[in-house]
Amino acid sequence: MKIKKEFAACAVAASLTGLALSACGGAPSGPHKSENGIETSDDGVMRTDLTALELAEQMGNGINLGNTMEAYGRASFGTGAEVSSYETCWGMPETTQEMITGMKEAGFTSLRIPVAWTNAMNFESGDYTIGEDYLNRVEEIINYALNEDMYVIVNDHWDGGWWGMFGSADEATRSRAMELYTSMWTQIAERYQEYSDHLIFESANEELGFRLNDTDIAPDSGTLSDGECYTVANQINQAFVDTVRATGGNNKDRFLLIAGFGTDITNTCDSRFQMPEDAAKDKLLISVHYYDPSGYCINTAVASWGDKDDYNDQNNMLAKMTRFTDQGYAVVIGEYGVLMENTAMKENTADYYRNFLSNCDLYGYVPMLWDCSNMYDRHTCKIVDEEVASIYQEHSLSAQSAKSADEIRTDAQNYLDQALAAAPEGAGVDENTAMAWIMYTSSDWNVQYSVGDVYDPDDKTAGLVCGDVEITGPGEYTASLDFTGVPGGYANSVTFSALAVTNAEILYPGCIINLKEVRVNGEPYQLRGRPYTSSDDGICTRVNLYNAWVSAVPSDARVFGGGGLTGATPNLLDAETLGNVKTLEVDFEFLAP
């Protein structure tokens, strides 16, 4: 960075102190021009002794600039349009300094800027050059946040689905995918090399996982097995670290955010996911997303949250990421949030956020709210709900600045304990009860019933009537769902469904579920193959009725009548022809050795 002498003096001071924000190293240094002619207040200082865990303490609460620079307008505009065309094509206004200043005033001290770089790249022809105007605009937005002394994360985000090239059947396409990726990050790293450690690069988004098999851009994708997806994801993250470090300068010590596997907590905690090697010491962070339960957080299927099961599920899932903080990697929850319905908040949204942020305080995680001018209105530059606004102020860095780290953790634990104790009991069953039910999610995700291995009859769309049945031993039973009372009066086809029995693996080890008859809208339904019995968690037993995420029948699956796994399938229903489901009934035989 072409820095004035006083900036250089700050860099020396920061390298000597190494830790907390100094008067010159931690605050904006005043306007000047970056090497690219963009006005900035950033001083270019890298605090080389600062660790990732220490950085996380300074990042505080964050927010995403969603549906903005990652908005994909390439199909409509090509690669040479005005940058504002892409920036606004998903309904967001052009970003301004006032918007970012309002975020800081609302209690957010970090900004994540998702970016679709191939909007300005003709990669199909082998030209991986990112358009200069696009790089300039991203840099302007970076500086809006740096002007407020915020931390900034920049990534590559969905980007039209080019990531599916890694799963192509063609080796040449797979090689081009890595060339594209390393060229992209070389350009980004070199372009923003001069900026201080307030700028963080993130390796990927949710695509770095099973979605390496996506067919958006590579129609022949889908060749990677689950294990190979892990292998390739690890290779991509390693290439990211090596590529950025190789650009030198400030990037030798820049904090790098590594995308977890699909940014899913459970999959990221799988032993097959490995953090990359890094020549820099203690400079890596790990990113996962949290939208659990999905029916409540990301669609309209579930309207409320807040029983003891809900609190326990959230607390237990977030606690899993301590396996990374224990190793010295800071954890960033890169996205979370609760969908707003027609500008109105869902029931218990404030309770959800308060408990979530308390978990982040307890473990030292950095939470980054996903927002597309919903909770934070970019026109008024304020959080739209007063209670939620007060929660973010309570958990802001400025509000907590007078507390020690131990005091923050103690207060967080006390709140979590009290919230759990005050929560109403859920409608589930105890560990000595085997209950059968039909998990269900419609194709539009608007209708849902108790999806997941934990039986939760409260997790449902309003108006849905369930016919769950307790399993008291071997015999014949019927489970059912009646969708006629939900909005619209039916479930639109299916995205996922399974007949499940909670606690069956424990109470009836080796059990088999034999489907006798499935009825849709009262009529017998012809299944497309043989059902099989399996378990993901060693507790809940299930038969998949439709599960497109299962790429292969588990080798330890159990089938009725012998004959091995020939003809067994996780997709007994045909989602393309199923149509509107008003009622679903499953007659089955429960067999226990």
C-alpha positions in Angstrom: 0.0 0.0 0.0 1.3 3.5 -0.8 1.0 4.8 2.7 2.0 8.2 4.1 4.7 8.2 6.7 2.3 8.5 9.6 0.5 5.4 8.4 3.8 3.5 8.3 4.5 4.6 11.9 1.2 3.2 12.9 2.1 -0.1 11.3 5.3 -0.2 13.4 3.4 0.6 16.6 0.8 -2.1 15.8 3.4 -4.7 15.2 5.0 -3.9 18.5 1.8 -4.0 20.6 0.4 -6.9 18.6 -2.9 -7.0 20.3 -5.9 -4.7 21.0 -6.7 -1.7 18.9 -4.2 1.1 19.2 -5.0 4.7 18.6 -3.5 4.6 15.2 -3.9 0.9 14.2 -7.5 0.2 15.0 -9.5 3.3 13.9 -10.0 4.8 10.4 -7.0 6.9 9.6 -8.7 9.6 7.5 -9.5 9.8 3.8 -6.9 9.1 1.2 -6.7 7.2 -2.1 -6.0 3.5 -2.3 -3.6 2.3 -5.0 -6.7 1.8 -7.3 -7.8 5.4 -6.8 -10.7 4.5 -4.4 -11.2 6.8 -1.4 -10.5 4.9 1.8 -9.8 5.5 5.5 -8.1 2.2 5.9 -4.5 2.4 7.1 -3.2 -0.9 5.7 -2.0 -2.1 9.1 -1.7 -5.9 9.7 -1.5 -6.9 13.4 0.6 -9.9 12.8 0.4 -11.2 16.4 -3.4 -11.0 16.6 -4.9 -14.5 16.5 -8.1 -15.6 14.9 -9.8 -16.1 18.3 -8.8 -12.6 19.3 -10.0 -11.2 16.0 -13.4 -12.8 16.6 -13.8 -10.9 19.9 -13.3 -7.7 18.0 -15.7 -8.5 15.1 -18.8 -8.5 17.2 -22.2 -8.9 15.5 -22.3 -8.9 11.7 -24.8 -8.5 8.9 -24.9 -9.6 5.3 -25.4 -7.3 2.3 -27.7 -9.9 0.9 -29.1 -10.1 -2.7 -26.8 -7.3 -3.8 -23.3 -8.0 -5.3 -24.1 -11.7 -5.5 -27.3 -11.0 -7.5 -26.7 -12.9 -10.7 -27.8 -10.8 -13.7 -25.4 -12.4 -16.2 -28.0 -14.2 -18.2 -29.9 -10.9 -18.8 -27.1 -8.4 -19.1 -24.1 -10.4 -20.2 -20.7 -9.5 -18.7 -20.2 -5.9 -19.7 -23.2 -4.1 -18.3 -23.2 -1.2 -15.8 -22.4 -2.7 -12.4 -25.5 -1.2 -11.0 -27.6 -3.5 -13.3 -26.3 -6.5 -11.4 -26.3 -4.9 -8.0 -30.0 -4.1 -8.2 -31.4 -7.0 -10.3 -32.6 -8.9 -7.3 -34.6 -6.0 -6.0 -32.1 -4.3 -3.7 -31.3 -0.6 -4.0 -27.8 0.6 -4.8 -25.6 0.5 -1.7 -24.7 3.8 -0.1 -22.5 4.9 2.7 -25.6 5.9 4.7 -26.9 2.3 4.6 -23.7 1.0 6.0 -23.4 3.7 8.6 -26.9 2.8 9.8 -25.8 -0.8 10.2 -23.0 0.3 12.4 -25.4 2.4 14.5 -27.7 -0.5 14.8 -25.0 -2.5 16.5 -23.4 -4.4 13.6 -19.6 -4.1 13.5 -18.9 -6.6 10.7 -20.2 -6.7 7.1 -20.3 -9.7 4.9 -20.4 -8.9 1.2 -21.4 -11.9 -0.9 -20.2 -11.5 -4.5 -20.8 -13.1 -7.9 -17.6 -12.5 -9.7 -18.5 -14.2 -12.9 -21.1 -11.5 -13.6 -18.1 -9.7 -15.1 -16.1 -12.7 -16.4 -16.2 -14.5 -19.7 -15.1 -17.8 -18.2 -16.6 -20.0 -20.9 -13.9 -18.9 -23.4 -11.2 -19.5 -20.8 -10.9 -15.8 -20.0 -11.0 -15.5 -16.2 -10.5 -11.7 -16.1 -12.9 -10.0 -13.7 -14.1 -6.7 -15.1 -12.4 -3.6 -13.7 -15.6 -1.7 -13.0 -16.9 -4.7 -11.0 -13.8 -4.8 -8.9 -14.0 -1.0 -8.3 -17.6 -1.2 -7.1 -16.9 -4.0 -4.7 -14.0 -1.9 -3.4 -16.2 1.1 -2.9 -18.6 -0.9 -0.8 -15.7 -2.4 1.2 -14.7 1.1 2.0 -18.1 2.1 3.1 -17.7 -0.4 5.9 -14.0 0.4 6.6 -15.0 4.0 7.0 -17.1 2.9 10.0 -14.3 0.8 11.4 -16.1 -2.4 10.6 -14.7 -5.7 9.6 -15.5 -6.8 6.1 -15.8 -10.3 4.6 -15.8 -10.9 0.8 -16.5 -14.3 -0.8 -17.6 -16.0 -4.0 -21.3 -16.7 -3.6 -23.3 -19.2 -5.7 -22.2 -17.2 -8.8 -24.7 -18.9 -11.1 -23.7 -22.3 -10.0 -20.4 -22.6 -11.9 -19.2 -24.6 -8.9 -20.9 -27.6 -10.4 -18.0 -27.8 -12.9 -16.1 -29.5 -10.2 -18.5 -32.4 -10.4 -18.5 -32.7 -14.2 -18.0 -36.0 -15.9 -15.4 -34.3 -18.1 -11.9 -34.1 -16.6 -11.1 -31.0 -18.7 -14.1 -29.2 -17.2 -13.0 -30.1 -13.7 -9.6 -28.7 -14.4 -11.0 -25.5 -15.8 -13.0 -25.1 -12.6 -9.9 -25.1 -10.5 -8.2 -22.7 -13.0 -11.2 -20.4 -12.7 -11.1 -20.6 -9.0 -7.4 -19.9 -8.5 -7.4 -17.1 -11.1 -10.4 -15.5 -9.5 -8.8 -15.5 -6.0 -5.4 -14.3 -7.4 -7.1 -11.3 -8.9 -9.2 -10.5 -5.8 -6.2 -11.0 -3.5 -3.9 -8.9 -5.6 -6.5 -6.2 -6.1 -7.2 -5.7 -2.4 -3.8 -6.7 -1.1 -3.1 -3.3 0.4 -6.0 -3.3 2.9 -5.6 -4.0 6.6 -6.6 -7.0 8.5 -10.1 -5.5 8.7 -10.6 -7.1 5.3 -11.1 -10.9 5.4 -11.4 -13.3 2.4 -13.9 -16.2 2.5 -13.2 -19.2 0.3 -16.7 -20.1 -0.8 -20.4 -20.3 0.2 -22.8 -23.2 0.6 -21.8 -24.6 -2.8 -18.6 -26.1 -1.3 -20.1 -29.4 -0.4 -22.6 -31.7 -2.1 -23.5 -28.9 -4.4 -20.3 -29.4 -6.3 -22.6 -31.7 -8.2 -25.0 -28.9 -9.2 -26.0 -28.8 -12.9 -26.8 -25.1 -13.3 -23.9 -24.5 -15.6 -22.4 -28.0 -16.0 -25.3 -30.2 -17.1 -23.0 -33.3 -16.9 -22.3 -32.7 -13.3 -23.2 -35.1 -10.5 -20.3 -37.5 -10.8 -18.9 -37.0 -7.3 -19.8 -39.5 -4.5 -20.3 -38.1 -1.0 -16.8 -39.0 0.0 -15.4 -37.4 -3.2 -17.3 -34.2 -2.5 -15.4 -34.0 0.8 -12.1 -34.7 -0.9 -12.7 -32.0 -3.5 -13.9 -29.5 -1.0 -10.8 -29.9 1.1 -8.7 -29.5 -2.1 -10.5 -26.3 -3.0 -10.0 -24.8 0.5 -6.3 -25.7 0.4 -6.0 -24.1 -3.0 -7.7 -20.9 -1.6 -5.2 -20.6 1.2 -2.2 -21.3 -1.1 -3.4 -18.9 -3.7 -4.0 -16.0 -1.4 -0.8 -16.5 0.5 1.2 -16.6 -2.8 0.2 -13.1 -3.6 2.4 -11.8 -0.8 2.2 -8.4 0.9 -0.5 -8.1 3.5 -2.0 -11.3 2.2 0.8 -13.3 3.8 -0.9 -12.6 7.1 -4.5 -11.9 6.2 -7.2 -13.6 8.1 -8.9 -16.2 5.9 -12.4 -17.6 6.4 -12.7 -21.2 5.3 -16.1 -22.3 4.2 -17.3 -25.4 6.1 -18.7 -28.4 4.1 -21.8 -27.0 2.6 -21.6 -24.5 5.5 -23.7 -27.1 7.3 -22.7 -27.6 11.0 -23.2 -31.4 11.1 -21.4 -32.0 7.8 -18.6 -29.7 8.7 -18.0 -31.6 12.0 -17.7 -34.8 10.0 -14.1 -36.2 10.2 -13.9 -36.1 6.4 -13.8 -32.4 6.4 -10.3 -31.1 7.1 -9.1 -27.5 7.6 -6.3 -26.5 5.2 -2.7 -26.2 6.1 -1.5 -22.6 6.4 2.0 -21.1 6.6 0.6 -18.2 8.6 0.0 -19.0 12.3 -3.5 -18.7 13.9 -5.0 -16.8 10.9 -7.8 -19.2 9.9 -11.5 -18.9 10.7 -14.3 -21.4 9.8 -17.7 -20.5 8.4 -21.0 -22.3 8.8 -24.6 -21.3 8.4 -27.5 -21.8 10.8 -31.1 -21.8 9.7 -32.6 -24.4 12.0 -35.4 -25.4 12.0 -35.6 -24.7 8.3 -39.4 -24.7 8.3 -39.3 -21.8 10.7 -36.3 -19.9 9.5 -36.3 -20.1 5.7 -39.9 -20.8 4.6 -43.5 -20.4 5.8 -44.1 -24.0 6.8 -43.7 -23.5 10.5 -45.1 -20.4 12.2 -43.7 -20.6 15.8 -40.6 -21.6 17.8 -39.7 -21.8 21.5 -40.5 -25.0 23.3 -37.8 -26.8 25.3 -37.0 -29.1 22.4 -36.4 -26.0 20.2 -34.1 -24.4 22.8 -32.2 -27.7 23.3 -31.8 -28.3 19.6 -30.3 -24.8 19.0 -28.0 -24.9 22.0 -26.8 -28.4 21.2 -26.2 -27.8 17.5 -24.2 -24.5 18.1 -22.1 -26.2 20.8 -20.8 -28.6 18.2 -18.6 -25.9 16.7 -16.5 -25.7 19.8 -14.4 -28.5 18.3 -13.0 -25.8 16.0 -12.5 -23.1 18.6 -10.7 -25.7 20.8 -8.2 -26.0 18.0 -7.7 -22.2 17.7 -10.0 -21.6 14.7 -12.5 -18.8 15.2 -16.1 -19.6 14.2 -18.2 -17.3 12.0 -21.9 -18.1 11.6 -21.8 -16.6 8.2 -25.6 -16.7 7.8 -28.6 -17.1 10.1 -32.0 -15.5 10.3 -35.8 -16.0 10.5 -37.9 -15.3 7.4 -40.3 -12.4 7.7 -43.8 -13.1 6.4 -45.2 -10.2 4.4 -43.0 -7.7 6.4 -44.3 -9.2 9.7 -42.1 -11.1 12.1 -42.9 -14.7 12.9 -43.9 -15.6 16.4 -41.0 -15.8 18.9 -38.5 -14.3 16.4 -37.0 -12.1 19.2 -36.7 -15.1 21.5 -34.9 -17.0 18.8 -32.4 -14.2 18.1 -31.8 -13.5 21.8 -31.0 -17.2 22.5 -28.9 -17.5 19.3 -26.8 -14.4 20.1 -26.3 -15.6 23.7 -24.9 -18.8 22.3 -22.5 -16.8 20.2 -21.5 -14.8 23.2 -20.9 -18.0 25.2 -18.6 -19.6 22.6 -17.1 -16.5 21.1 -18.7 -17.0 17.6 -19.2 -14.2 15.1 -22.8 -14.1 14.0 -23.7 -12.6 10.6 -27.4 -11.9 10.1 -28.6 -12.7 6.6 -30.7 -9.8 5.5 -32.1 -8.4 2.2 -33.5 -5.1 3.4 -36.0 -7.0 5.6 -35.0 -6.8 9.2 -32.7 -3.9 8.5 -34.5 -1.6 6.1 -31.9 -0.1 3.7 -34.3 2.8 2.9 -34.8 4.0 6.5 -31.4 2.6 7.6 -32.9 1.1 10.8 -34.0 -2.3 12.1 -37.7 -2.5 11.6 -38.7 -4.1 15.0 -38.0 -2.2 18.2 -37.5 -5.4 20.3 -35.1 -6.9 17.9 -33.3 -3.6 17.6 -32.8 -3.5 21.4 -31.5 -7.1 21.3 -28.7 -6.1 18.9 -27.8 -3.1 20.9 -27.6 -5.3 24.1 -25.3 -7.7 22.3 -23.2 -5.1 20.5 -19.5 -4.5 21.1 -20.1 -1.1 22.5 -22.6 -2.4 25.1 -20.4 -5.2 26.2 -17.1 -3.2 26.1 -17.1 -2.7 29.9 -17.4 -6.5 30.5 -14.5 -9.0 30.6 -14.7 -12.0 28.3 -15.5 -14.2 31.4 -18.3 -11.9 32.4 -19.8 -12.0 28.9 -19.7 -15.8 28.9 -21.1 -16.0 32.4 -24.0 -13.7 31.5 -24.7 -15.7 28.3 -24.7 -19.0 30.2 -27.1 -17.6 32.8 -29.5 -16.4 30.1 -29.4 -19.7 28.3 -30.1 -21.6 31.5 -33.0 -19.3 32.4 -34.5 -19.3 28.9 -34.5 -23.1 28.7 -36.0 -23.4 32.2 -38.8 -21.0 31.3 -39.6 -22.6 27.9 -42.8 -24.7 27.7 -42.5 -28.5 27.3 -42.5 -29.8 23.8 -45.0 -32.3 22.5 -42.5 -35.0 21.8 -42.2 -38.3 23.6 -39.7 -39.7 26.2 -37.0 -42.2 25.4 -39.1 -45.2 26.3 -41.8 -44.5 23.7 -41.7 -45.5 20.0 -43.8 -43.1 18.0 -44.4 -43.5 14.2 -45.1 -40.4 12.0 -44.7 -39.3 8.4 -42.1 -36.6 7.9 -43.1 -34.3 5.1 -42.0 -31.2 3.2 -43.9 -30.1 0.1 -42.1 -29.2 -3.2 -42.6 -25.4 -2.5 -41.4 -25.8 1.1 -44.6 -24.2 2.3 -46.0 -27.3 4.1 -44.0 -29.3 6.6 -44.4 -31.8 9.3 -41.7 -32.9 11.8 -38.8 -33.2 9.4 -35.7 -34.6 11.1 -34.8 -37.6 13.2 -36.2 -36.0 16.4 -40.0 -36.4 16.6 -41.5 -32.9 17.1 -45.3 -32.7 16.4 -45.2 -29.0 17.1 -43.0 -28.6 14.0 -45.8 -28.3 11.5 -47.7 -26.0 9.2 -50.8 -24.4 10.8 -54.0 -26.4 9.9 -52.2 -29.7 9.3 -53.7 -32.7 11.1 -51.4 -35.6 11.9 -52.3 -39.2 12.6 -49.2 -40.4 14.5 -49.3 -43.8 16.1 -47.4 -45.3 19.1 -45.6 -48.5 18.4 -46.2 -50.9 21.3 -44.6 -54.0 19.6 -44.7 -56.0 16.4 -47.9 -55.6 14.5 -49.8 -53.6 11.8 -50.2 -49.8 12.1 -51.4 -46.8 10.1 -49.8 -43.2 10.1 -51.4 -40.4 8.2 -51.4 -36.7 7.3 -54.3 -34.5 6.4 -53.4 -31.3 4.6 -56.9 -30.0 3.8 -56.7 -27.5 6.6 -53.4 -25.8 5.6 -53.4 -22.6 3.5 -54.5 -23.7 0.0 -55.9 -27.0 1.3 -53.1 -29.3 0.0 -49.4 -30.0 -0.1 -47.8 -29.3 -3.4 -46.1 -32.6 -4.4 -43.1 -33.5 -2.2 -39.5 -32.4 -1.6 -38.9 -34.9 1.2 -40.9 -37.6 3.1 -40.3 -40.6 5.2 -42.2 -42.9 7.5 -40.2 -42.8 10.8 -40.3 -44.4 14.3 -38.5 -42.5 17.0 -36.5 -44.6 19.5 -37.1 -47.8 17.5 -33.4 -48.5 17.0 -33.0 -48.5 20.8 -36.2 -50.2 21.8 -36.4 -52.7 18.9 -32.9 -53.1 17.5 -32.9 -54.7 14.1 -36.5 -53.8 13.4 -37.9 -53.7 9.8 -40.8 -51.6 8.5 -42.7 -53.3 5.8 -45.0 -51.0 3.8 -48.4 -52.6 3.2 -50.2 -49.8 1.3 -49.7 -46.1 0.6 -52.8 -44.1 -0.2 -52.7 -40.6 -1.7 -56.0 -38.7 -1.6 -57.7 -41.9 -0.5 -56.5 -43.9 -3.5 -53.8 -46.7 -3.4 -50.5 -45.5 -4.7 -48.2 -47.6 -6.8 -44.7 -47.3 -5.3 -41.7 -47.0 -7.7 -39.5 -49.6 -6.1 -38.8 -51.6 -2.9 -38.7 -49.8 0.5 -35.8 -50.2 2.8 -35.3 -49.6 6.6 -32.4 -47.6 7.8 -31.3 -45.1 10.5 -29.1 -42.0 10.3 -28.6 -41.5 14.0 -28.9 -44.9 15.6 -32.1 -43.8 17.4 -34.8 -43.1 14.8 -35.8 -45.8 12.3 -37.2 -44.7 9.0 -38.3 -45.7 5.5 -37.7 -43.0 2.9 -40.7 -42.3 0.8 -39.0 -39.5 -1.2 -35.4 -38.4 -0.5 -33.5 -37.1 -3.5 -30.5 -36.3 -1.2 -29.7 -40.0 -0.8 -27.3 -40.9 -3.7 -27.0 -44.5 -2.8 -28.9 -47.0 -0.6 -26.9 -47.6 2.6 -25.1 -50.9 2.6 -26.5 -51.8 6.0 -30.1 -51.1 5.0 -32.7 -53.7 6.0 -35.4 -55.0 3.6 -38.4 -57.2 4.1 -38.5 -60.6 2.4 -34.8 -60.9 1.7 -33.3 -60.7 -1.7 -30.7 -58.1 -0.8 -31.0 -54.5 -1.8 -32.0 -55.1 -5.4 -34.7 -52.7 -6.4 -34.5 -50.7 -3.2 -34.9 -47.0 -3.6 -35.2 -43.8 -1.4 -37.7 -42.4 -3.9 -40.8 -44.5 -3.7 -43.0 -41.6 -4.7 -42.8 -39.8 -8.0 -42.4 -36.1 -7.2 -43.0 -35.1 -10.8 -46.5 -36.7 -11.1 -47.6 -36.7 -7.4 -49.5 -33.4 -7.8 -51.6 -31.9 -5.0 -51.7 -34.1 -1.9 -54.7 -33.6 0.3 -54.3 -36.7 2.4 -51.5 -39.3 2.8 -51.9 -42.6 4.6 -49.4 -45.4 5.1 -50.4 -48.8 6.3 -47.3 -50.7 7.5 -46.1 -53.8 9.4 -43.6 -53.3 12.2 -41.4 -56.3 12.6 -39.0 -56.7 15.5 -36.6 -59.7 15.9 
